[in-house]
Amino acid sequence: MGSADRVKKFLKSKTFTLLCLLFLIMAFFWYFSPNHSFLSVKNITSILNSMVLFILFAVAVALLIITGEVDLSPGYIGTAAGATLATILEGGNIPWFIAVVVCLLLGILFGLLNAVLVNKFRLQSFIATLAVGSFIARGVSYIIPAGRSIVIDNAVINWVGTYRIGDIVPVAVIISIALILVYGIVLAKSKLGRKIYLCGGNKEAARLAGLNPKKLSYLLFANSGMLGAFAGLLYAARLKSGNLEGTNSYSFPAVTAVIFGGISFGGGSGNMLGCFLGLLIINSFNNGLLIMRVSPYWQGVASGLLLIIALTIDYFSNRRSIRAIK
């Protein structure tokens, strides 16, 4: 493929559309924001900082959506992990790194429970993960700390949650961007990434080609639970406490960003760059509304409209793909 063909392909891609939309949003809010403050270093850092947890949740659900599944439990798992971390560290007798490992293992266990319900009991992933998250994980987040919000007094954990490099860039932002880069490379360049796309495109064909979709499902659900737990740990580190509601409300916005970023609910397509751009667009939009002093309630309405738009675009994109194959 020549350079001219590559350019034409890029101009027709979802990535180019997202970049244009991001440019329009940034230009609009830069022009109308007080003192053109939207593109200030401080505000850009604020936007990236607001994306940290969503990046982790989005990466978790994106891999599963590419395979044709969905996970709505990571937000609840994150709350349970944060509450567990605070409870373990409360006595001061257990090292912080052991507490972190325990919390990540808890997230993996929740992920495996999701995989069992989906693969063994044949439940729809939407229903199974919502049940595990909103009932079991949410219950654990109250049971372990006995219904209390526990303060975290640990220098390392608090440093990760609050330290800013050069008093500007939060450490958590660096961690989240590094993580989405790693997962993006794995998805695009590794054998595992190819297996994920193949299983998402057609599970039966993947099975006939010698792959094991169920085994991959267990791996990705466990990974989703682990990333959800990790996000919950970062959230707890930021607040310096194990909050009982924590990250419960983060899963749906993450799914919105993933679909908006071009990862199809039909499975088999999408990438982490589109996922990141979707998150950046949504968080920039919400930040712009905040700067212009639009009521926070309208941010929820806007997010809902963006999800509807994303699902509509996804629907028509799938129809075009089916017609092209026929």
Steps between C-alpha positions, in 0.01 A plus 500: 500500500645836391516814710207655308285194574595516867396864516165424333441211738582721800267778381216245484581348838320540831823637649500797261133570582576495872800731457285749306231487769760549773643801315154657462417450868832647613473795262142572612574494872830686459319783324204523740674420830586793732842642407547211254592286800385170350838424339712616793756255639309483827171412330652245261660330802159508669340327199767228494469455875124453468565224244729284715240265646291496184807388302543197724132408486483562126799276428341228713166503318641575152679166468183314595279705268734418210434131574125562502452510878447788743598553863307740724662391827846671504367816667352303788811281520708818532292615798541159668877509439535852643298408810707182544827693467396749769388220732824301463719807555296625796692295757839599359641148537479385136737650238334710231620281211339189650174694543518606133557142383206375710273766347609417145438130568155592628433675169621195306268275702201720415605488135521120506156485661367703208669260257348196674150647483543585131674180385367231734150626575448663158383832646516810284813694596297819544279334763772292668746786548232743615386246762855426619583870515189664638418226751804290594789745458294786637406289801866412561591869494268550800566172683882512513530850656181439704322788333766759587708735287855431621782754470817374327815614678777353285773715347551290185131460418429868562802599288373302200157657536600863546859570387551725197818494293632856487187600693309465172451142373350247745680166527165328445472661154839354399397157629170500311648620169783246525242228563281583200813515281608153614155353443477678165827343386393156625167529319652620174826306480480178703356151445264563790368809322435301182317235702279770657403638157441152353277393788307825477450467127366144514536271801408185309752574225762573765424167667536316169831680445633342821438784744326465836247785541398384850858501626547849355174609667629388841825691443328822392240496778779442755695786342192724517456423869867571569491835317178592681668423833808702399281798410332469839840505671595820316167656596552408866855635482371831365238537773732348765205288610291198411177660386187281512363626168841548339503424128152344475385749239804474270415194289227644276697813401797274418280288272368820340855615422597159363204486259543866411866427424409247231505166682191324367247321719490243221860408582807451284597864446644806674827601662640672807578825316130543419418408859737770630362760257144414605594556864680824416200632306249421774717634784592813301131560427403462868791719608399770251144500634639534853722796405204671335304442825239277342308302765670167585167328442530580131827307490305182574250587228786567256666168585172319436457673164859414407432133581187503281697664217783247540260203494320643196828546313605149603171355373525661157872414475417134562225510237743645246754230583241224454389645166863527385556129580184401310 
